[in-house]
Amino acid sequence: MTIRWQDYIEERKGVMMGKPVFKGTRLTVEQILGEMGSGMTDAELLDNYPTLRPEHIRAALLYAAAVLAMDQTIYA
């Protein structure tokens, strides 16, 4: 099943200082990606964050890929 990250992730000024969050939650994409990077498994993420769904994890990865694909240089 193909998913679009836009269906699961949003930015709202009044929620978590405008950082990308999973729709309907205060859980940031940054937090989940950081946990994944430190070695947390999908099963552990789902156990630790009751509002998180498997689709959110996939959307977070797609979001990160989209951000990296932007035509901007972040290192000078």
Secondary structure as UniProt FT lines:
FT   HELIX           5..7
FT   STRAND          9..10
FT   TURN            13..14
FT   HELIX           16..18
FT   STRAND          21..22
FT   TURN            23..24
FT   HELIX           29..37
FT   TURN            38..39
FT   HELIX           42..48
FT   TURN            50..51
FT   HELIX           54..69
//
